[in-house]
């Protein structure tokens, strides 16, 4: 199975909103409510920001929100802050005990 | 809060094997599930497989079937991931993470494995 498709880069100015897409297929994103999003700083381990499509773990700012429509999931970061500059990965269950990740999106805060 | 601490960096020859350890604290191993994800230099994340120690059975991504073995030692609260027949393409940072069934929670700090002759 192929990785999920994300744009390689995204950017926005402080205070603005930016949305990152994650496109899969009807066998993964389109079939399961198990899409999650991870934030990764260079040289650090990933950190979950969103799970089960729209849920935020405790401690994640409510500036982070997400949704899903058909085979595409989206992560929106509102009120961009300098600390949001990182790489974001989406992940989806793909059935048969298999998980897929996206290729990652480098978010730049201008 | 479960914390995961991984073993140190490794340098291996092509064709050899590597076993990475992931020690859990803050929870009972048998009540947890774990997954392994790797990241090649400058690349994205790749799911390798996982284990639920209580059941003892591991699951693997098709790509790694037969070359990767994930085990758990409840006496030391440690999960292991072994890769055999190493190739240069296996050079990566390997992460363990707590598997919450529908997402991955606490992550280890990562273990860099370099395969070079």
Interface residues (C-beta under 8 A of the other chain):
Chain A: X3 X33 X34 X36 X38 X45 X46 X47 X48 X51 X52 X57 X89 X91 X93 X97 X98 X99 X100 X101 X102 X103 X104
Chain B: X35 X37 X44 X45 X46 X47 X59 X61 X62 X95 X97 X100 X102 X103 X104 X105 X107 X108 X109 X110
